[in-house]
Amino acid sequence: MMNLLIAIDLSEASQRLLDKTAKLIQECQGTICLLHVADPDPDFVGYEIDPTVMRNQLAERFHREHRQLQELADGLRRSGADAKALLIQGPIVASIIRQAELLDADMIVVGSHGHGALHHLLLGGVSRGILRESPRPVLVVSVKEA
């Protein structure tokens, strides 16, 4: 049995990642965990905004992201996979690696948007960070549109 942790960012590329790994998912006899790590820092840090408004905006965003994540997991379950969805908040790379440990994942699957060298030089990259930091096998799948 193999347990997969598939880290997704809920962009339009998330479904492409699942489509491109469909054979791996189909052959997985264990559990598939779809993981989305929500951005730890709200966009409005530093602005003078009412705390109630901030809480409501975050709650709405997390609810929307949770619904998207559940829809993707539902699609996997309809195809026969033992899938669950997990939404957490924190530093992305460290949170993915920590969840892989907690879930005893055999492999972490991530997508690569293929933004190019300059983008990675300036911003780093989640896939690259996971490859560098994870003690577990990592499968990086190109989700760049053809």
C-alpha positions in Angstrom: 0.0 0.0 0.0 1.2 3.5 -0.9 0.0 6.7 0.8 0.3 9.8 -1.4 0.3 13.4 -0.2 -0.7 15.6 -3.2 0.0 19.3 -2.4 -2.2 21.6 -4.5 -2.5 25.4 -4.7 -6.1 25.5 -5.9 -5.2 27.3 -9.1 -6.5 26.1 -12.4 -3.4 24.0 -12.5 -4.6 21.8 -9.6 -6.9 19.8 -11.8 -4.2 19.4 -14.4 -1.9 18.0 -11.7 -4.6 15.4 -10.8 -5.2 14.6 -14.4 -1.5 14.1 -15.1 -1.1 11.8 -12.1 -4.3 9.9 -12.7 -2.5 6.6 -13.4 -0.5 6.9 -10.2 -3.6 7.8 -8.2 -5.5 4.9 -9.8 -2.8 2.4 -8.8 -2.5 3.8 -5.3 -3.8 1.2 -2.9 -3.5 3.4 0.2 -4.9 6.8 1.0 -4.5 9.9 -1.1 -4.5 13.2 0.9 -5.0 16.4 -1.0 -3.4 19.1 0.9 -3.8 22.8 0.5 -1.7 25.1 2.6 -3.4 28.5 2.9 -1.2 31.6 2.8 -0.1 32.4 6.4 -0.1 36.2 5.8 -3.2 38.0 4.9 -3.0 40.5 2.0 -4.0 43.4 4.2 -1.2 43.3 6.8 -0.2 46.8 7.6 -3.6 48.4 6.7 -5.9 49.9 9.2 -8.9 47.5 8.9 -11.5 46.5 11.4 -10.5 43.2 13.0 -14.1 41.9 12.5 -13.9 42.7 8.8 -10.5 40.9 8.6 -11.8 37.8 10.3 -14.9 37.7 8.1 -12.7 38.0 4.9 -10.4 35.2 6.1 -13.3 33.0 7.0 -14.9 33.5 3.6 -11.6 32.8 1.8 -11.0 29.6 3.9 -14.6 28.5 3.3 -14.2 28.9 -0.5 -10.8 27.1 -0.5 -12.2 24.3 1.6 -15.1 23.9 -0.8 -12.8 23.8 -3.8 -10.5 21.2 -2.1 -13.5 19.0 -1.2 -14.7 19.1 -4.8 -11.4 17.8 -6.0 -11.4 15.1 -3.3 -15.0 14.1 -4.2 -13.9 13.7 -7.8 -11.1 11.3 -6.7 -13.5 9.3 -4.5 -16.0 9.0 -7.4 -13.2 7.4 -9.4 -12.7 4.8 -6.6 -9.8 6.4 -4.7 -9.6 6.5 -1.0 -9.1 10.3 -0.8 -9.3 12.9 1.8 -8.8 16.7 1.8 -6.9 18.7 4.3 -6.7 22.5 4.5 -4.1 24.0 6.8 -2.5 27.4 7.3 1.2 28.0 7.7 4.5 28.3 5.9 3.9 26.3 2.7 7.1 24.2 2.3 7.5 23.4 6.0 3.7 22.6 6.4 3.7 20.2 3.5 6.8 18.4 4.8 5.3 18.3 8.3 2.0 16.9 7.1 3.8 14.2 5.0 5.5 13.1 8.3 2.2 13.2 10.3 0.3 11.2 7.6 3.3 8.8 7.0 3.1 9.6 3.3 5.2 7.4 1.1 5.5 10.2 -1.5 4.8 13.9 -1.9 3.4 14.9 -5.3 3.6 18.6 -6.3 3.0 20.5 -9.4 5.5 22.8 -11.1 4.2 25.8 -13.0 7.4 26.3 -14.9 7.7 30.0 -14.5 11.4 30.1 -15.4 14.8 30.8 -13.8 14.3 34.5 -13.0 11.0 33.8 -11.2 12.7 31.1 -9.1 15.7 33.2 -8.4 13.6 36.0 -7.1 10.8 34.1 -5.4 12.2 30.6 -4.8 9.8 27.8 -5.5 7.6 25.5 -3.5 8.5 22.5 -5.6 12.2 23.3 -5.2 11.9 23.9 -1.5 10.2 20.6 -1.0 12.8 18.8 -3.1 15.5 20.4 -1.0 14.0 19.8 2.4 11.9 16.6 2.3 13.4 13.3 3.5 10.6 11.6 1.6 10.4 10.9 -2.2 9.0 13.8 -4.1 7.4 13.6 -7.6 7.3 17.0 -9.4 4.8 17.1 -12.2 4.8 19.9 -14.8 1.4 21.5 -14.9 2.3 24.1 -17.5 -0.3 24.3 -20.2 0.8 22.9 -23.6 
